[in-house]
């Protein structure tokens, strides 16, 4: 599928893990890219200008959207609030997402909306792959510091679907599993725990499995996901092709570094959530970065001093 080129694109949450590298990649591919975040300090904008991304300041929680550009072709909405306060989480993740679509649609003749949701919306069911039509639930409540995450992401999906239908905006909602890249990811936190001999939390119902997807494949998958955009909105699971557990990637990091992982089986963490990717695969997308290669690249880039070779 052809890459996205020659478009006016707003990418929200640009200071986050996933949206930042994606915005820079889209700018390098010849798109006019606007990167949105709060940008409370004007100096925070300069690095994005240097990467070819025009920074704009928005605040979803407080409905401050005056810098949303005109005549957009595409909105890639990644901004998310991980607040322990339900009112703040709903204001940002649900109401803010709907308000963003409304404002962008009013300022554009024709626009497609991409909403990044999460497989956190699923109720875990042992290790069975979760289809887009499967039962939703509060999977992240056991995780310390994330009591609102699953519920506010579900609320966000509901309001995005409603707004897309009301305004007639072609929309896709992509439920992302575990993203990682050369400079970011859950794995790096686990690596730091291994350095300090801190047991890594895993769920008592082991293995604690997911389908991690590398930043390279995140960028490659965007045109495939956009092919599902429609009115009413379409929901698609989003992840890599390989099922990998926390236990797997910690053992692999141990092999590469000589550090020895230890694990703390507990119910106070997220259970395994493996998305069924049949719908994504129907677009022709398959992930290309093997998870072991991705882990090596991550350590080589972010913590090269730890590699044994």
N, C-alpha and C positions, 0 to 999 in steps of 0.2 A: 504494500500500500504506500502511496506517495506521501512523503513528509509534508507537514504543514508549512507553506511558504507564502509570502506576499500578503499576509493578513495583519489586521490591527487587533492585537490581543491584549486583554487585561488578565494578569496572573495575580491572584490574591494570596496573602500569606507568604510573600516572596522572601521574607527573612527566615522562613522555616526550612526544615531539612529537604523536603521534596520539591517545593515550588521554586526555590532559588536556583538550583542547578538546571531545572527545566526551563525557567525563564531565560537564563543565559544561553541555553542551547537553542531555543526558538529564535532569539535575537541573532545568533550566529547563522541561522538558516535563512535570514533575509526577511524576517517579520518585524513589524513595528510593535515592540513589546513594552507595555506599561506594567511595572511591578508595584503592587499595592501592599502596604503595611501601615502601622500607625506612624512610624517615623517621627517620634516625638522630638528627637534631636536632628536638626537639619544636616549635621555632618554624617548621619547614617545613610543619607541618600547618595553620597559621592561614590562609594564603591560600585553601586549599581549603574551609575552613569558611565563609569569606566568599563563596565561589562556590556555596554550597549543597551541597557534597560533604562527606560524613563521612569523614575520613582514617582509614585503618587501616594498621598496620605489619605487613608480612610480609617474609620472606627466603626465597626459593625455593631458593637454593643450600644453605642450612643447615636447610631443612625447618622453619622457624619460621612456623607458620600458626595460632597460637592466637587471633589477632584476626579470622580469617575469620568473617563474620557468620552467624547462623542464618537459616533459612527464606528462602533466596534463590530468586528466580524465574529469574535469569539471571546467568551469569558471562561477562564480556567480557575475555578473557585476552590482554593486549598486552605484558606484561612480557617483556623479553629481555635477556640478558647478551651483550655483544660483547667477550668475553674471548679472548685469544690462547692461553689454557691450556685444553686439551681437557677436563680433569677438571672445571674450573669451569663451562665451557660446557655440558657434559652434565648436571651437577648442577642448573643453573638452567633451561636450555631444554628438557630432556627429562624427567629425573626430577622436577624441581620442578613441571612442568606436570601430570604424572600425579598427584603428591601433592596438588596444589591441587584437582584434580577429585575425588579421593577424599574429602578433608576437607569440601569444599563439599557433596558429595552426601550424606555422612553427617549433615550438619546441616540438610538441606532435604528436604521431602517430595517436591517436584517441581521440577526444575531443568533448564535448557538451558545447554549449554556452547558458547561461541564461542571458537575458538582462532585467533589471528592468526599465520599462518605467512608465508611469503615466496616470491616467484617466484625467489628465490636458490636454491631447491631444484632448479631445472631445469638440465640440461646445455644450454648454448647451442648452437643449431644454425643457424648463419648468421643470417638474419633471419626464419626461419619462425616463425609464432605457435606457442606451446607449449600444447597441450591438457593437461587434468588427468591424462590417462593417458600422457603422453609421458615420455621417459627422464629420470630424475633424475641430478644430478651435482654436482660441487664448483665451482660457477661463481665463488664469491667468493675462492677461494684466491689468485688473482693480486693481489688488492687488498691493499695494505699495511695490516697491523694487523687483518685479518679472516680468519685462516687457519681458524678453527673454525666460522664462521658458517653456511655452507651445510650442512655435515655435522651440526651440532648442531640445526639447524632440521628436517632430515630425521628425526633421532632423536626430536625432539619430536613430530612428526606420528605416528610409529610408536607411541610410548607413549600419546599421547592417543587414537588409534584403538583400541588394545588396552584401555585403561582404560574408554573409553566402552562398548565391547562387553561387558566384564566386569561393569560396574555397571549397564548398561542406561540410560545417560544420553544423551538426544538431543544430538547434537554436530555442529557444522559447523566445518570447517577452511578458512579463507579465506587464499589465497596472494596477499598484497598486493604490488603492483608498486612504484611510486614515489609516496609520499604527499607532499603539500605543502600549505601554507596561507598565510594572510596574514602569519604571523609565523615560519614555519619551512619548511625544505625544502632539498634538495640544491642547488637553484638559488642560494640565498643564499651558500653556500660558493663557488660558481663566481663569483658577483658580486664577492665579496671578492678572489678571485684576479685578476679582471679589473682591479679598482682598483689592484692592485699589479703589474700587467703580468706576472703569473705564467701561463705556458701551462696551459690546462685539459687534464687527461688525457682522451683519448678512445681507444677501441679501434682498433687498426689496421684491423679489419674495419668500416669506417665505412659508414653513419652508426651512432652508438651510441644505438640507439633503445629507448624504453620507452613505457609508457602511464600517464603521471602522473595522479593523481586528487586533486582539491582537497578540503580539509577539509569544505566544504559538502556535497560529494557523498559523502564518507566517511560523514557522519552520515545522509544520505538513504538510503544503500545498506544500512544495518544491518538494517532489517526485511526487506529482500529476501534478504539472506544468511541470516538466521535462518529463513526459510521452507524452507531446505534441511536444517535440523537433523534428524538421524535417528539411529537405531541399527541397523546400524553407522554410524559417522560418514561424512558426505559431504564431499568436497573440491571447492572452487569457486575459480576464479581471480578476482582482485579488482583492478580498475584502471579508469582512465578510457577513454572511447571513442576518443580521438585518439592516434595513434602519433606521438610527438615525440622527437627526438633531443637529446642534450646540445648538439650543434652548433646545432640549431634554437633552443633556449631561450637559449643564450649570444648568438647573433646578435640575438634579439629584445631581450634586456637591453641589448645594445649600441645598438640602435635607440632604445630608450627613454631611455638615459642619456648617449649619446655616447661611452661607453667602447668600446674596440676589443678584442674577444676574440682570443686566439691559442690554438692547440691543439697538444697534444703527443701524436701517435698512438703508442700503446705497447701491449704485451701485458700490462703490469703494472697492469691495471685490469679492470673488469667488462665483458664483452662485452654486446652488445645482447640483451635478453630481452624479448620481446613476448608477453604472454599472450593466448591465444585466449579471448575473453569470451562465446562463444556460450551457455555454461551460465548465466552471470550474467544475460545478456540474456533468457533464457527466463523469468526471474522478473518481467520487466517493467521492470527497472532500466535506465536510460540516464543517463550523466553529463550535467550541465547547464552546468558552468563551462568555457567555452572556455579553452584553455591560455594564449592570449595575454592574455585578460582576467585570468586568474589570476596571471600574471607581473606585469602592471601593478599589480594589487591588492597583491601581495606587496611590490613596491618602494615603492609609495605608503604602505604601512603601516610597513614596516620600515626603509626607507632613502629617505624622501621627498626629502631634499636632493639625491639623485642624478637625479631625474626632470628631463628637459629642460623639460617642461610640467607 
